């Protein structure tokens, strides 16, 4: 802790300089010197103030599930860590290197919707509307800081136990902009809450965040499903206390997932990489050795759906080594029976939308 605080102090001048630059850019947008584009369809932005780990992907999927049976919905992402450039429609046959892991996950799970990637959201949205004029809503993934597009509804995520109110600007902390930027959001979701969240905990976080009068706060958690085989999704297993798990992850924060596994399996052994890490053959060898060296009669590799998109590049090598790899799906649920209220807020926004 002492060393961490010293590092924060040493990096604080760089954080201040970064904050000044961000403040100037935001000020230019606020006074209209930099223009934000508005569009003729509802645009819903899901983002956060930190550099990752708040759970944007499952919340985007929640919105897709909520809307896809009623309207034509599209998602638009940057396509982080992809090797392609510019605007691109994501296809189910793509790889994470072509499209990015999260957009590919959306397209694989929801092949009927339009999924696009582009560094410029302001350029990409007209492209989508031109080619798919029946599009009735666009979900912007991780675009809270991209103010070149003015969303009709802005949803800000902040993770339980790592609220933006307790963080600091990069590089001292993990904030992309000043804490006060939360006021641009229309809704705030405290994500990754414990399953047993109490009303007292809820009220304490509301006081800590101090929402504006126009902001509604919701509290969400993950409901994990049955792990399914990396080699064939029709094969499922159940987690139990006789199972030893090697957790293979390259996501921003694994604490929430590890806590869940600790409660449901015999032991958890981590192989952890940086967020969005692109696996190579050396990594596969390391994974194979870790599996071989784990002394257990019942063991497997467990990974997330997002990590599986990048791991897929080495499917044949993993299969040749007879390494059982399973994927743990996660769905968003809301505490205090407020899921219906959240759904209603989304529907009301869409019904009341005016160009």
C-alpha positions as a printed NumPy array, in Angstrom:
array([[  0.   ,   0.   ,   0.   ],
       [  2.815,   2.428,   0.921],
       [  4.625,   1.73 ,  -2.361],
       [  1.396,   2.235,  -4.316],
       [  0.783,   5.595,  -2.651],
       [  4.338,   6.706,  -3.386],
       [  3.89 ,   5.809,  -7.055],
       [  0.638,   7.798,  -7.167],
       [  2.399,  10.843,  -5.767],
       [  5.288,  10.533,  -8.231],
       [  2.896,  10.228, -11.156],
       [  0.576,  13.014, -10.017],
       [  2.212,  15.753, -12.171],
       [  1.578,  13.646, -15.271],
       [ -1.99 ,  13.006, -14.116],
       [ -2.513,  16.735, -13.667],
       [ -1.189,  17.471, -17.16 ],
       [ -3.43 ,  14.755, -18.604],
       [ -6.386,  16.169, -16.686],
       [ -5.767,  19.674, -18.036],
       [ -5.753,  18.372, -21.617],
       [ -9.   ,  16.452, -21.037],
       [-10.579,  19.508, -19.396],
       [ -9.726,  21.719, -22.369],
       [-11.211,  19.224, -24.84 ],
       [-14.393,  18.864, -22.791],
       [-14.656,  22.633, -22.408],
       [-14.497,  23.052, -26.182],
       [-17.361,  20.564, -26.56 ],
       [-19.349,  22.269, -23.8  ],
       [-19.154,  25.708, -25.438],
       [-19.679,  24.341, -28.951],
       [-16.231,  25.071, -30.338],
       [-16.002,  21.343, -31.018],
       [-19.246,  19.999, -32.477],
       [-20.925,  16.776, -31.447],
       [-22.998,  15.03 , -34.107],
       [-26.64 ,  14.113, -33.477],
       [-28.518,  11.517, -35.488],
       [-32.042,  10.675, -36.539],
       [-32.093,   7.382, -34.625],
       [-31.798,   6.789, -30.884],
       [-28.191,   6.312, -29.805],
       [-27.498,   4.666, -26.449],
       [-23.969,   4.925, -25.084],
       [-22.628,   2.436, -22.52 ],
       [-19.284,   3.381, -21.019],
       [-17.313,   4.088, -17.87 ],
       [-14.8  ,   6.518, -16.452],
       [-12.072,   3.96 , -15.836],
       [ -9.871,   2.024, -18.25 ],
       [-11.809,  -1.216, -17.964],
       [-13.304,  -3.84 , -15.739],
       [-16.783,  -2.389, -15.204],
       [-18.605,  -4.964, -17.333],
       [-19.655,  -3.057, -20.446],
       [-19.93 ,  -6.154, -22.643],
       [-22.561,  -8.019, -20.565],
       [-24.577,  -4.799, -20.231],
       [-24.523,  -4.25 , -23.997],
       [-25.745,  -7.828, -24.381],
       [-28.508,  -7.135, -21.863],
       [-29.691,  -4.253, -24.041],
       [-29.487,  -6.383, -27.179],
       [-31.603,  -9.078, -25.532],
       [-34.081,  -6.441, -24.398],
       [-34.504,  -4.808, -27.813],
       [-33.696,  -7.236, -30.621],
       [-37.112,  -8.921, -30.805],
       [-38.901,  -5.591, -31.184],
       [-36.668,  -3.274, -33.19 ],
       [-33.687,  -3.422, -35.538],
       [-30.7  ,  -2.724, -33.317],
       [-27.032,  -2.251, -34.223],
       [-23.886,  -2.096, -32.107],
       [-20.871,   0.068, -32.81 ],
       [-17.471,  -0.389, -31.148],
       [-13.954,   0.784, -31.708],
       [-12.756,  -2.801, -32.116],
       [ -9.918,  -2.51 , -29.625],
       [ -6.722,  -4.432, -30.488],
       [ -7.924,  -5.419, -33.967],
       [ -5.338,  -5.387, -36.725],
       [ -7.669,  -3.797, -39.279],
       [ -8.312,  -0.076, -39.651],
       [-11.309,   2.081, -40.47 ],
       [-14.96 ,   1.184, -40.724],
       [-15.893,  -2.477, -40.929],
       [-18.95 ,  -4.693, -40.561],
       [-18.26 ,  -7.672, -38.342],
       [-19.049, -11.14 , -39.707],
       [-19.441, -14.38 , -37.719],
       [-16.533, -15.838, -39.692],
       [-14.183, -13.028, -38.589],
       [-11.446, -13.454, -36.013],
       [-10.65 , -11.222, -33.055],
       [ -7.689,  -9.873, -35.043],
       [-10.057,  -8.619, -37.737],
       [-12.865,  -7.269, -35.578],
       [-11.82 ,  -7.127, -31.927],
       [-12.937,  -9.603, -29.289],
       [-16.071,  -7.854, -27.971],
       [-17.646,  -7.002, -31.374],
       [-16.964, -10.559, -32.545],
       [-18.654, -11.879, -29.416],
       [-21.744,  -9.769, -30.181],
       [-21.915, -10.996, -33.767],
       [-21.43 , -14.649, -32.846],
       [-24.153, -14.5  , -30.194],
       [-26.537, -12.296, -32.201],
       [-25.84 , -12.934, -35.896],
       [-29.112, -11.261, -36.889],
       [-28.056,  -7.77 , -35.726],
       [-25.685,  -5.303, -37.379],
       [-22.305,  -5.141, -35.626],
       [-19.767,  -2.588, -36.825],
       [-16.369,  -1.294, -35.727],
       [-14.731,   2.034, -36.409],
       [-12.328,   4.416, -34.722],
       [-14.733,   7.251, -35.604],
       [-18.274,   6.797, -34.336],
       [-19.365,  10.033, -36.039],
       [-18.284,   8.608, -39.398],
       [-19.568,   5.092, -38.788],
       [-23.155,   5.865, -37.782],
       [-24.079,   7.448, -41.179],
       [-22.527,   4.414, -42.89 ],
       [-24.755,   2.067, -40.902],
       [-27.875,   4.14 , -41.543],
       [-27.144,   4.364, -45.258],
       [-26.688,   0.632, -45.749],
       [-29.222,  -0.459, -43.124],
       [-31.91 ,   2.259, -43.2  ],
       [-34.263,   0.148, -41.064],
       [-31.937,   0.477, -38.074],
       [-33.984,   1.819, -35.153],
       [-31.378,   2.08 , -32.401],
       [-27.597,   2.059, -32.155],
       [-25.689,   0.897, -29.07 ],
       [-22.314,   2.567, -28.627],
       [-19.882,   0.321, -26.78 ],
       [-17.317,   2.106, -24.581],
       [-17.931,   5.58 , -25.975],
       [-18.48 ,   7.746, -22.896],
       [-15.304,   9.75 , -23.636],
       [-15.969,   9.976, -27.394],
       [-17.898,  13.207, -27.43 ],
       [-17.929,  13.605, -31.202],
       [-21.306,  11.826, -31.031],
       [-24.06 ,  13.145, -28.765],
       [-25.98 ,  10.095, -27.507],
       [-29.647,  10.304, -26.737],
       [-29.087,   8.234, -23.615],
       [-25.799,   7.824, -21.767],
       [-25.304,   4.937, -19.322],
       [-22.267,   5.087, -17.059],
       [-20.958,   1.937, -15.359],
       [-18.879,   1.89 , -12.202],
       [-17.847,  -1.341, -10.51 ],
       [-18.746,  -2.203,  -6.936],
       [-15.643,  -1.986,  -4.767],
       [-13.926,   0.245,  -7.332],
       [-16.229,   3.253,  -7.623],
       [-14.974,   6.116,  -9.753],
       [-15.322,   8.323,  -6.66 ],
       [-12.382,   6.464,  -5.109],
       [-10.09 ,   6.585,  -8.14 ],
       [ -7.565,   8.997,  -9.652],
       [ -6.66 ,  10.226, -13.103],
       [ -4.281,   8.302, -15.313],
       [ -1.469,   7.476, -14.821],
       [ -1.792,   7.811, -11.027],
       [ -5.068,   5.883, -11.135],
       [ -7.409,   4.385, -13.71 ],
       [ -9.695,   7.334, -14.515],
       [ -9.874,   8.464, -18.128],
       [-11.213,  11.877, -17.091],
       [-12.083,  13.837, -13.967],
       [-14.63 ,  12.313, -11.598],
       [-17.03 ,  15.2  , -12.273],
       [-17.581,  13.87 , -15.812],
       [-20.137,  11.458, -14.337],
       [-22.658,  14.3  , -14.559],
       [-22.904,  13.755, -18.334],
       [-24.583,  10.395, -17.719],
       [-28.347,   9.938, -17.69 ],
       [-28.121,   6.633, -15.81 ],
       [-25.488,   5.167, -13.522],
       [-25.153,   1.429, -12.964],
       [-23.068,   0.099, -10.117],
       [-21.993,  -3.181, -11.672],
       [-20.537,  -6.436, -10.336],
       [-22.35 ,  -6.082,  -7.039],
       [-22.346,  -9.027,  -4.64 ],
       [-25.357, -11.293,  -4.871],
       [-26.332, -10.405,  -1.306],
       [-26.192,  -6.611,  -1.638],
       [-28.087,  -4.948,   1.197],
       [-30.217,  -1.823,   1.168],
       [-27.746,  -0.197,   3.56 ],
       [-24.877,  -0.859,   1.111],
       [-26.976,   0.528,  -1.713],
       [-27.782,   3.736,   0.162],
       [-24.14 ,   4.208,   1.16 ],
       [-23.023,   4.026,  -2.477],
       [-25.741,   6.43 ,  -3.558],
       [-24.471,   8.94 ,  -0.993],
       [-20.907,   8.367,  -2.188],
       [-21.772,   8.906,  -5.864],
       [-24.124,  11.804,  -5.102],
       [-26.168,  11.604,  -8.319],
       [-27.666,  14.691,  -9.895],
       [-31.445,  15.065,  -9.757],
       [-31.81 ,  13.826, -13.353],
       [-29.732,  10.684, -12.839],
       [-31.11 ,   7.284, -11.866],
       [-28.891,   4.672, -10.217],
       [-29.213,   0.921, -10.651],
       [-27.266,  -1.952,  -9.119],
       [-26.423,  -5.003, -11.206],
       [-24.7  ,  -8.351, -10.738],
       [-23.73 , -11.307, -12.914],
       [-25.669, -14.511, -13.1  ],
       [-23.253, -17.131, -14.365],
       [-24.544, -19.96 , -16.526],
       [-23.314, -23.505, -17.08 ],
       [-19.838, -23.578, -18.65 ],
       [-19.874, -24.889, -22.215],
       [-17.108, -26.536, -24.214],
       [-14.736, -24.382, -26.226],
       [-14.837, -27.088, -28.899],
       [-18.62 , -27.485, -29.048],
       [-21.152, -25.254, -27.233],
       [-23.702, -28.067, -27.033],
       [-21.577, -29.736, -24.33 ],
       [-22.144, -28.284, -20.843],
       [-20.853, -29.077, -17.378],
       [-21.765, -28.098, -13.831],
       [-19.272, -26.599, -11.414],
       [-18.92 , -28.444,  -8.118],
       [-16.642, -28.743,  -5.115],
       [-14.816, -31.729,  -6.593],
       [-13.536, -29.765,  -9.591],
       [-10.161, -28.02 ,  -9.853],
       [-10.153, -25.064, -12.232],
       [ -7.384, -23.219, -14.039],
       [ -8.815, -19.782, -14.78 ],
       [ -7.403, -18.426, -18.035],
       [ -8.146, -14.72 , -18.296],
       [ -7.051, -11.569, -20.073],
       [ -9.609,  -9.138, -18.702],
       [ -9.202,  -5.98 , -16.66 ],
       [-10.407,  -7.357, -13.329],
       [-10.916, -10.965, -12.23 ],
       [-11.757, -10.477,  -8.553],
       [-15.514, -10.809,  -9.064],
       [-15.126, -13.963, -11.132],
       [-12.629, -15.544,  -8.734],
       [-14.934, -14.922,  -5.801],
       [-17.704, -16.774,  -7.639],
       [-15.416, -19.699,  -8.48 ],
       [-14.031, -19.928,  -4.944],
       [-17.569, -20.564,  -3.747],
       [-18.336, -23.223,  -6.361],
       [-15.207, -25.31 ,  -7.096],
       [-12.47 , -27.085,  -5.132],
       [ -9.628, -24.785,  -6.158],
       [ -8.835, -21.961,  -8.586],
       [ -5.413, -21.565, -10.228],
       [ -4.92 , -18.397, -12.251],
       [ -3.169, -17.855, -15.559],
       [ -3.609, -14.138, -15.982],
       [ -2.656, -11.873, -18.882],
       [ -3.099,  -8.171, -19.594],
       [ -6.529,  -7.009, -20.731],
       [ -7.247,  -7.949, -24.381],
       [ -4.002,  -9.925, -24.61 ],
       [ -3.553, -11.661, -27.958],
       [ -2.525, -15.235, -27.195],
       [  0.436, -16.757, -29.045],
       [  1.83 , -20.282, -29.321],
       [  4.119, -19.702, -26.324],
       [  1.067, -18.899, -24.216],
       [ -0.613, -22.108, -25.362],
       [  2.442, -24.107, -24.298],
       [  2.346, -22.417, -20.903],
       [ -1.357, -23.217, -20.555],
       [ -0.732, -26.834, -21.519],
       [  2.038, -27.25 , -18.952],
       [ -0.09 , -25.685, -16.226],
       [ -2.85 , -28.171, -17.001],
       [ -0.475, -31.149, -17.038],
       [  1.187, -30.12 , -13.767],
       [ -2.046, -29.694, -11.823],
       [ -2.378, -32.844,  -9.67 ],
       [ -6.082, -33.546,  -9.926],
       [ -8.387, -36.275, -11.214],
       [-11.007, -33.694, -12.227],
       [ -9.608, -30.545, -13.752],
       [-10.224, -28.174, -16.651],
       [ -9.357, -24.808, -18.125],
       [-12.067, -22.178, -17.661],
       [-12.154, -18.895, -19.544],
       [-14.523, -16.02 , -20.289],
       [-16.535, -15.518, -23.458],
       [-14.432, -12.494, -24.403],
       [-11.163, -14.37 , -23.888],
       [-12.496, -17.276, -25.955],
       [-12.738, -14.993, -28.995],
       [ -8.958, -14.513, -28.905],
       [ -8.155, -18.034, -27.781],
       [-10.   , -19.335, -30.837],
       [ -6.965, -18.567, -32.991],
       [ -5.309, -21.584, -31.346],
       [ -8.275, -23.952, -31.229],
       [ -6.597, -26.73 , -33.214],
       [ -3.42 , -26.617, -31.118],
       [ -5.386, -26.785, -27.872],
       [ -7.521, -29.62 , -29.167],
       [ -4.447, -31.559, -30.304],
       [ -3.132, -31.398, -26.732],
       [ -6.434, -32.795, -25.385],
       [ -6.844, -29.832, -23.051],
       [-10.454, -29.45 , -21.873],
       [-11.352, -25.762, -22.2  ],
       [-14.729, -24.464, -21.061],
       [-16.326, -21.04 , -21.372],
       [-18.278, -19.441, -18.532],
       [-21.209, -17.309, -19.757],
       [-22.478, -14.367, -17.744],
       [-25.73 , -12.419, -17.854],
       [-26.64 ,  -9.171, -16.133],
       [-29.34 ,  -9.095, -13.472],
       [-30.547,  -6.149, -11.402],
       [-30.863,  -5.993,  -7.631],
       [-33.964,  -5.056,  -5.677],
       [-36.277,  -6.2  ,  -8.496],
       [-35.362,  -3.062, -10.444],
       [-34.783,  -4.814, -13.753],
       [-38.316,  -4.004, -14.878],
       [-37.79 ,  -0.34 , -13.993],
       [-34.567,  -0.255, -15.984],
       [-36.242,  -1.918, -18.972],
       [-39.097,   0.561, -18.743],
       [-36.663,   3.5  , -18.718],
       [-35.006,   2.192, -21.882],
       [-38.361,   1.68 , -23.619],
       [-39.603,   5.113, -22.57 ],
       [-36.47 ,   6.709, -23.979],
       [-37.015,   4.984, -27.316],
       [-40.745,   5.807, -27.434],
       [-40.194,   9.462, -26.597],
       [-37.219,   9.941, -28.9  ],
       [-37.542,  12.911, -31.222],
       [-35.195,  13.948, -33.993]])
